[in-house]
Amino acid sequence: MANFGTERVYQEFEPATRWTSEPDAEILVADLPGFKKEQVKVAVTSTRKLRLTGERPTGGNKWIRFHQEIPVPLTVDIDSVSAMFKDYKLYIRHPRIKTETPQTKPPAPVKPPVVAKPHDQHEAKQSHGSKPNDQLKHDAEQKAGKVKSGKEGLTGEPKGTLSSKDHEEKDKVGAKWFEKYKEATGNVVKEAKSKRQLLCNLTASIVLVLLILLYARNAVRSSLVWNSEE
């Protein structure tokens, strides 16, 4: 007959524990020699600790027991903890928390702007521009030469004696051709000045366009360098 009045005498036992890792979980292994599955309890406390308890008789009124609390890693899911007892070993599996990394689409490649060559733009501008200064001077000299030759043909030395009437007509014709020569020369000079001013404006515009294109090319290069280094 069992002696119900006998009090139990407990011997404290501290099981050996160790952590092992798997690709998707952390596993705590506890060595419990002589214990059976029904003699062991596993619980997770509200303070994120794993509580292991158990007791078994060793003979008569003598018992062996253990009580141990082990902190649970922050990287595991405490709601999915599972336990398995085999060959006097307790395996407690802690699945890791799955973190979903947002998938960002790679940025679309930026196509560099098509920049026209400065040489081509310079030739295109020159094809629509005015004549060079040398050509303008040549045209002015030709017009002045024609006027001068006409005047000399009309005011040459007379073969015979001229009357006062002839002198007056000669002076009128000379004054008329002189006014035409002056007018033609003034128009040529005025045209040359306007064309020269137009050529200067055109040259300044071409230089400004080249500076803008050079700045745009440098900005695109720095952006590409800057994008390749990131």
Secondary structure by P-SEA (a helix, b strand, c coil): cccccbbbbbbbbbbbbbccccccbbbbbbbbcccccccccccccccbbbbbbcccccccccccbbbbbbbbbccccccbbbbbbcccbbbbbbbcbbbbcccccccccccccccccaaaaaaaaaaaccccaaaaaaaaaaaaaaaaaaaaaaaccccccccaaaaaaaaaaaaaaaaaaaaaaaaaaaaaaaaaaaaaaaaaaaaaaaaaaaaaaaaaaaaaaaaaac
